[in-house]
Amino acid sequence: MHIAYSKQEQFIIEKVALAAKELGMPCYVIGGFVRDKILGRICKDIDIVCLGDGIQLAEETAKLCKPNPKVTVYKNFGTAQFNFEGLDIEFVGARKESYRAESRNPIVETGTFLEDQLRRDLTINALAISLNEEDYGQIVDACNGLKDIEDKILRTPLPPAQTFIDDPLRMMRTIRFATQLDYQIEEETLLAILENAERILIISKERITDELQKIMACKKPSIGFDLLFRTKILPFIFPKLAALAGAENIDGIGHKDNFYHTIQVVDNISLHTNNIWLRWAALLHDIGKPNTKKFEQGHGWTFHGHEWIGGKMIPGIFKDLKLPLHHEMKYVQKLVFLHHRPVSLTKENITDSALRRLLFDAGEEIDDLMTLCNADITSKNQTKVIKFRENFNLVQERMKEVEESDKIRNWQPPITGEIIMETFNLRPSKAVGDIKDAVREAILDGVIKNNYEEAFAYMLVKANELNIKPI
């Protein structure tokens, strides 16, 4: 099989081969780079494994590159890496690993190249390319990885239970690769994940979330979340999401399975955006439903206030998953708080006032909010979907008209707190806030127009009602 390299890849691989030859050290390209080259995917990481000192090989290779890249050495792990023209090159000596049951930290020993291949997570990641003179460029496939690529199957080089007990994160990596590549997980491998799901608890939250982020970035994230749920991993890593699953039925009245609805919404929104945080908003938009679910006689299932409860849950979820707690969290929380507002407008006569308020509250996020709400329209009944979309499109058209007319998005009322304090010789106080709020509400409700003259006159009226006189 011929592997086509870019100019930079060809250069660095030749330098590695030359350095290895000078050191008398057999070496190979291994892992994801080989897999992705075969699949025609872009890969910016090249892993080199050698029968010898990986740090020494990295330093000798760097000397052959101009300009010489800075080598970063990790002595505790026996690895080294450097970046050259956008490529990250990592070097390590061939090794074998053994594990204690209570830990995922391996006991690492020098091993043969075959032992190094067998310790890999999946057969498709155990493929290697020889950089040795006698068989330069040939693919080394001790685990039938090429056949598994052809069959679109994921399985482990060693018995799967041993592979996953050794390093439980490999269970999530397998699910992530199934999502990225749209491959099937081989039956014995899938069963081993199910049987060892609880062992994921010894993995750090940061590494778990890194895999979740990679699943979220896929073309169809639902594949990964469905597998996480079916293999029983999800309740251990994200119990609040798993709690959405299931549908109850009382008196012949049921509700949709909110977990499968949610991951469908994530798929829907992924067709329109690569914004990872907008995708997170889709994943979390109904997270408050388990805490608000109620059956009302004569009405059916309700989830009143789920958007408010869900929004309040976002900081805790982000903290637990070690996700960013600043702009990203606030962005997701805002969309969760607001996601029901556009939907509720489709069920009533749409007033300009309601649209102004939505535009004002959403601000810069209004377009993302509408994308989320559009993705939230799911039903097995296509007639209902068509009706919902017609109503939703009507809201969007009316919103466009109001925005063009009133310019409310990111709007600030013409009367500020400073103007109120100066006019009435007031210090910062509740009265100042009350007058300012009254002016803003009057403009949003259409009582007065959005201009300084009408706003100032209205300010005088409201202050007089509070027995406050201008100076």
C-alpha positions in Angstrom: 0.0 0.0 0.0 1.4 3.4 -1.0 1.2 6.2 1.6 1.2 9.8 0.2 3.0 12.3 2.4 2.9 16.0 2.4 6.3 17.8 1.7 6.7 18.5 5.5 5.8 14.9 6.5 8.2 13.5 3.9 11.0 15.7 5.2 10.6 14.9 8.9 10.1 11.1 8.3 13.3 11.0 6.2 15.2 12.9 9.0 13.9 10.5 11.6 15.0 7.5 9.5 18.4 9.0 9.0 18.9 9.7 12.7 17.7 6.2 13.6 20.2 4.7 11.1 23.1 6.7 12.5 22.1 5.5 16.0 21.6 1.9 14.9 18.1 2.1 16.3 15.2 0.4 14.5 12.2 2.7 14.5 8.6 3.1 13.1 5.8 5.6 12.6 2.9 4.2 14.6 -0.7 4.9 15.6 -3.1 7.6 14.5 -0.9 9.1 11.8 -0.7 5.8 10.0 -4.5 5.2 10.4 -5.4 8.6 9.1 -3.0 8.4 6.1 -4.8 5.2 5.1 -8.2 6.8 5.6 -7.2 10.1 3.8 -7.8 12.1 7.0 -5.6 15.1 8.1 -3.3 14.4 11.0 -0.8 16.8 12.6 0.7 14.4 15.1 3.4 11.8 14.2 4.2 9.2 16.8 7.6 7.5 16.5 8.4 4.3 18.4 12.0 3.0 18.5 13.9 0.0 19.9 16.0 2.1 22.1 16.1 5.6 23.7 13.3 7.7 22.3 14.7 10.9 23.9 18.1 10.3 22.2 16.3 9.7 18.8 14.3 13.0 19.2 17.4 15.0 20.0 19.4 13.5 17.0 16.5 14.1 14.7 16.1 17.8 15.8 19.8 18.3 14.9 19.1 17.3 11.3 16.3 19.9 11.0 16.8 23.5 10.0 16.1 25.6 12.0 16.6 23.2 14.9 13.4 22.7 16.8 13.3 22.9 20.6 13.0 19.4 22.0 10.8 19.0 25.1 11.8 16.0 27.2 9.5 14.1 29.6 12.1 12.0 31.5 9.5 10.4 33.8 7.7 8.9 30.8 10.8 8.3 28.6 9.3 10.5 25.8 10.3 13.6 23.9 8.6 15.8 21.4 9.1 18.8 19.2 7.1 20.8 16.7 8.4 21.3 13.1 6.4 23.4 10.6 3.1 22.6 12.3 3.7 18.9 12.9 4.0 17.6 16.4 6.5 14.7 16.5 6.6 12.5 19.6 9.3 9.9 20.3 9.2 6.9 22.7 11.0 3.7 23.1 9.1 0.4 22.5 7.6 -0.7 25.8 5.3 -3.1 27.5 3.0 -2.3 30.4 1.4 -4.0 33.3 -1.2 -2.5 35.7 -2.5 -2.9 39.2 -6.2 -3.3 39.4 -6.7 -0.2 41.6 -4.8 2.1 39.4 -4.5 3.2 35.8 -0.8 4.1 36.2 1.2 1.4 34.4 4.4 -0.3 35.4 6.4 0.4 32.2 9.2 -1.8 31.0 11.3 -2.0 27.8 9.6 -4.2 25.4 9.7 -5.6 21.8 8.1 -3.8 18.9 5.3 -6.5 18.9 4.6 -5.9 22.6 4.4 -2.2 21.9 1.8 -2.8 19.1 -0.2 -5.1 21.3 -0.5 -2.6 24.1 -2.3 -0.2 21.8 -6.0 0.5 22.3 -7.4 -0.6 18.9 -6.0 -2.7 16.0 -6.5 0.3 13.7 -4.2 2.3 16.0 -1.5 -0.4 16.1 -0.6 0.0 12.5 3.0 1.1 11.8 5.2 2.1 8.9 8.8 0.9 9.0 11.5 3.6 8.7 14.3 0.9 8.6 16.5 0.5 5.5 15.6 -3.1 4.8 11.8 -2.5 4.6 11.5 1.3 4.5 7.9 2.5 3.9 6.3 -0.9 4.4 3.2 -1.2 6.7 3.6 -3.4 9.7 0.2 -4.9 10.6 0.6 -7.5 13.4 -3.0 -7.1 14.6 -5.0 -7.1 11.3 -5.7 -3.5 11.5 -6.0 -3.1 7.7 -8.7 -5.7 7.6 -10.6 -3.9 10.4 -10.3 -0.6 8.5 -11.7 -2.4 5.4 -14.6 -3.9 7.5 -15.1 -0.6 9.5 -14.7 -2.5 12.8 -13.2 -1.5 16.1 -11.6 -4.1 18.3 -8.7 -4.4 20.6 -5.3 -6.1 19.9 -5.5 -8.1 23.2 -8.6 -9.5 24.8 -10.8 -6.4 25.3 -11.4 -6.9 29.1 -7.6 -6.8 29.6 -7.2 -3.7 27.4 -10.0 -1.8 29.2 -9.0 -2.9 32.8 -5.5 -1.8 32.1 -6.6 1.7 30.9 -10.3 2.5 31.3 -10.1 5.6 29.2 -9.7 3.3 26.2 -13.4 2.5 26.6 -14.3 6.1 25.9 -11.6 6.4 23.1 -13.2 3.4 21.4 -16.6 5.0 21.6 -15.1 8.3 20.3 -13.5 6.5 17.3 -16.8 4.8 16.6 -18.4 8.3 16.4 -15.6 10.0 14.4 -15.3 7.2 11.9 -18.8 5.8 11.9 -17.4 2.3 12.6 -19.1 -0.5 14.5 -17.6 -1.7 17.8 -17.0 -5.5 17.6 -19.4 -7.4 19.8 -16.9 -8.8 22.3 -15.3 -5.4 22.6 -18.7 -3.7 23.2 -19.6 -6.3 25.9 -16.2 -5.7 27.6 -17.0 -2.0 27.8 -20.4 -2.7 29.4 -18.9 -5.1 31.9 -16.1 -2.7 32.9 -18.0 0.6 32.8 -17.6 1.4 36.5 -13.8 1.4 36.2 -14.1 4.7 34.3 -14.4 6.3 37.7 -10.6 6.1 38.3 -10.0 8.4 35.2 -9.6 12.1 35.8 -12.5 14.4 34.9 -10.2 16.4 32.6 -9.4 13.3 30.5 -13.1 12.2 30.4 -14.2 15.7 29.3 -11.5 15.8 26.6 -13.1 12.7 25.1 -16.6 14.2 25.5 -15.4 17.3 23.6 -14.0 15.2 20.8 -17.4 13.4 20.6 -19.2 16.7 20.6 -17.1 17.9 17.7 -18.1 15.0 15.5 -20.4 15.2 12.5 -23.0 13.1 14.3 -22.4 13.3 18.1 -25.5 11.1 18.9 -23.6 8.0 18.0 -21.2 8.6 20.9 -23.7 9.6 23.4 -26.0 6.6 22.5 -23.0 4.3 23.0 -22.0 5.9 26.3 -25.6 5.4 27.5 -26.0 1.8 26.2 -22.6 0.7 27.7 -23.6 2.2 31.1 -20.7 4.6 31.1 -22.8 7.7 31.0 -24.3 7.4 34.5 -20.8 7.3 35.9 -19.4 10.3 34.0 -22.5 12.5 33.5 -25.5 11.3 35.6 -27.6 14.4 35.0 -27.6 13.7 31.3 -28.3 10.0 31.8 -31.3 11.0 34.0 -33.1 12.3 30.9 -33.5 8.8 29.6 -36.8 6.9 29.7 -40.4 7.7 29.1 -43.2 7.2 31.6 -46.8 6.4 30.8 -49.9 7.1 33.0 -53.5 6.5 31.9 -52.3 5.9 28.4 -50.5 9.3 28.3 -46.7 9.2 27.8 -44.0 11.7 27.1 -41.0 11.5 24.7 -37.7 10.1 25.9 -35.9 13.3 26.6 -32.4 11.7 26.3 -32.9 10.6 22.8 -34.7 13.8 21.9 -31.7 15.7 23.3 -29.1 13.9 21.3 -31.2 14.3 18.2 -31.2 18.0 18.8 -27.4 17.9 19.1 -27.3 16.2 15.7 -29.7 18.7 14.2 -27.6 21.7 15.4 -24.4 20.1 14.3 -25.6 20.3 10.7 -25.5 24.1 11.0 -22.6 24.9 13.4 -19.1 23.9 14.5 -19.5 26.1 17.6 -18.8 23.6 20.3 -20.5 25.7 23.0 -23.7 26.0 20.9 -23.6 22.2 20.7 -23.2 22.1 24.5 -26.3 24.3 24.8 -28.2 21.8 22.6 -27.0 19.0 24.8 -28.0 20.8 28.0 -31.2 22.6 26.9 -33.6 20.2 28.6 -31.3 19.2 31.5 -33.8 20.6 34.0 -36.7 18.3 32.8 -36.2 15.4 35.3 -36.4 17.9 38.2 -39.6 19.5 36.8 -41.5 16.5 35.4 -45.1 16.2 36.7 -48.2 14.5 35.6 -51.3 16.7 35.8 -54.7 15.0 35.6 -56.7 16.1 32.6 -53.6 17.7 31.0 -50.8 15.2 30.9 -47.0 15.5 31.4 -45.6 18.9 32.2 -42.1 20.3 32.6 -43.0 23.8 33.8 -39.9 26.0 34.4 -37.4 23.4 33.1 -35.5 26.1 31.3 -35.1 28.1 34.5 -34.1 25.1 36.6 -31.8 23.8 33.8 -30.1 27.2 33.5 -29.4 27.2 37.3 -27.8 23.7 36.9 -25.3 24.8 34.3 -22.5 26.2 36.6 -22.5 23.0 38.6 -22.3 20.9 35.5 -19.5 22.9 34.1 -17.6 22.8 37.4 -18.0 19.1 37.7 -16.8 18.4 34.2 -13.9 20.9 34.5 -15.3 23.0 31.6 -14.5 26.7 31.4 -16.4 28.7 34.0 -16.3 32.1 32.4 -17.6 33.3 29.0 -18.4 29.8 27.7 -20.4 28.7 30.7 -22.4 32.0 30.8 -23.1 31.7 27.1 -24.5 28.2 27.5 -26.4 29.2 30.6 -28.0 32.1 28.8 -29.1 29.9 25.8 -30.6 27.3 28.2 -32.5 30.0 30.2 -33.9 31.5 26.9 -34.5 28.4 24.7 -38.2 28.1 25.5 -39.0 31.8 24.8 -39.1 31.6 21.0 -41.1 28.4 21.2 -43.7 29.9 23.5 -44.2 32.8 21.0 -45.3 30.3 18.4 -48.2 29.3 20.6 -49.8 32.8 21.0 -50.5 35.9 19.1 -47.0 37.4 18.6 -46.8 41.0 20.0 -44.1 43.4 19.1 -43.6 43.9 22.8 -42.8 40.1 23.3 -40.4 40.2 20.3 -38.6 43.3 21.6 -38.1 41.7 25.0 -36.7 38.6 23.4 -34.3 40.6 21.3 -33.3 42.7 24.3 -32.7 39.7 26.5 -30.9 37.6 24.0 -28.7 40.4 22.6 -25.8 39.1 20.5 -26.8 35.5 21.1 -30.2 35.9 19.4 -29.1 34.2 16.1 -27.6 31.2 18.1 -30.7 31.0 20.2 -32.9 30.8 17.1 -30.6 28.1 15.6 -30.9 26.1 18.9 -34.7 26.5 18.9 -35.0 25.4 15.2 -32.9 22.3 16.0 -35.2 21.6 19.0 -38.1 20.9 16.6 -38.2 17.1 16.6 -41.2 14.7 16.3 -42.0 11.4 14.7 -45.1 13.1 13.4 -44.0 15.0 10.3 -47.3 16.9 10.2 -46.5 18.4 13.6 -42.9 19.2 12.5 -44.2 21.1 9.5 -46.7 23.0 11.6 -44.0 23.9 14.2 -41.6 25.0 11.5 -44.2 27.2 9.8 -45.0 28.9 13.2 -41.3 29.2 14.0 -40.6 30.8 10.6 -43.4 33.3 11.3 -41.7 34.3 14.6 -38.4 34.7 12.8 -40.0 36.9 10.1 -41.8 39.1 12.7 -38.6 39.3 14.7 -36.7 40.6 11.7 -39.3 43.3 11.1 -39.2 44.4 14.7 -35.4 44.4 14.7 -35.2 46.5 11.6 -37.7 48.9 13.0 -36.6 49.3 16.6 -32.9 48.2 16.6 -33.4 46.5 20.0 -30.5 44.0 19.8 -27.8 45.1 22.2 -29.9 48.2 22.8 -29.3 50.5 25.7 -32.2 52.8 26.8 -31.7 56.5 26.0 -32.1 57.5 29.7 -29.2 56.3 31.8 -28.8 56.2 35.6 -26.5 59.2 35.3 -29.1 61.3 33.6 -31.7 60.4 36.3 -29.3 61.3 39.1 -28.3 64.6 37.5 -31.8 65.6 36.7 -33.2 65.0 40.2 -29.9 65.5 42.3 -30.1 61.9 43.5 -27.4 59.5 44.7 -27.3 55.9 43.5 -30.4 54.4 45.0 -33.4 52.1 44.5 -35.4 55.1 43.2 -32.9 55.6 40.3 -33.2 52.0 39.4 -37.0 52.1 39.5 -37.2 55.1 37.2 -34.7 53.6 34.8 -36.5 50.2 34.7 -39.8 52.0 34.1 -38.5 53.9 31.1 -37.0 50.7 29.6 -40.2 48.7 30.1 -42.3 51.5 28.5 -40.1 51.4 25.4 -40.1 47.6 25.2 -43.9 47.6 25.7 -44.4 50.2 23.0 -45.9 52.8 25.3 -43.3 55.3 24.2 -41.0 55.4 21.2 -37.3 54.6 21.5 -36.0 58.2 21.5 -34.5 60.6 24.0 -37.4 63.1 24.0 -40.2 60.7 24.8 -38.0 58.8 27.2 -37.1 62.0 29.1 -40.7 63.0 29.3 -41.7 59.6 30.6 -38.9 59.8 33.2 -40.4 63.0 34.5 -43.8 61.4 34.8 -42.5 58.3 36.7 -40.4 60.5 39.0 -43.4 62.6 39.8 -45.4 59.5 40.7 -42.6 58.7 43.2 -42.8 62.3 44.5 -39.4 63.1 43.1 -39.0 66.6 41.6 -36.3 67.8 39.2 -33.8 70.4 40.5 
